[in-house]
Amino acid sequence: MYLNTARMMIYFLCVSLCILSLFPFWIMFVNATRSTTQIQQGVSIIPGNSLGNNWAILMGKGKNFDVLLGLRNSAIIAFGSTFLSVYFSSLCAYGLTAYEFKGRKAMFSFIVGVIMIPTQVSSIGFYMYMYRIGWTDSYLPLILPAIAAPSTVFFMKQYLQANFQIALVEAARIDGSGEFRTYNTIITPIMIPAMATMAIISVIGAWNDYLKPLMLLQDPMMSTLPMMVRTLRGDIYRTEYGSIYLGLALTALPLLIVYFCLSKYIIQGVAVGGVKE
């Protein structure tokens, strides 16, 4: 009886936390279907009937909010930087885990130390350097720095320490497999759950990044979705909140799709990490 009651309490707590987490997203999508007057009257969980009007207002912004252009620009930055971050960070984590060399611990300590430095501290120096080498109005400074992602390296290394077996690598070497082939064919499948987890985090971070694109991208045709959402704010006399919520919903929707596509790998990673041989 006590176990059943405890289990019911756990289920209730989990369901409550799930509802609490999803509630803001639901309110955002609901407000995207309501008019400004309805939104100002208070919160509602029932969708409205002003979606078409909000869409017309949103499209009426012209070049300031081109959904397809914003999606393309954000996707180029988010998925490009995510690929570089996940692949090269996992490669670095593999090197720090599988190889014994002098200074390995010091190198890992340095990586952990870099995590503690806020990104905003180096923003001015980063912009000045990009300006001097002529990389403003370019996606390169928003994508290439993802190769060195210390937090991703740290997570990958911790995952490998729990699931890595050096015997697999030694067997591959005996069979004549090269180091990169061993990594791509043996180590990468082992790290898929960790890669998927960090891919979600990296995509969300790059997709929602507003500061760096604002500093580096001056061409309106290169604006990302978060930059375009900023232009939806009206003047002091009239602000169309319905169209703003619709713009925010369009910005968040791809992230939700990516999460639901990769969530099974996160669960798989938790299951693998909990198995002890």
PyMOL commands that set and color helices and strands:
alter all, ss='L'
color gray80, all
select helices_A, chain A and resi 2-31+36-41+51-59+62-65+67-98+104-115+119-132+140-147+150-163+166-174+179-190+192-208+211-216+220-222+225-230+241-273
alter helices_A, ss='H'
color red, helices_A
deselect
rebuild
show_as cartoon
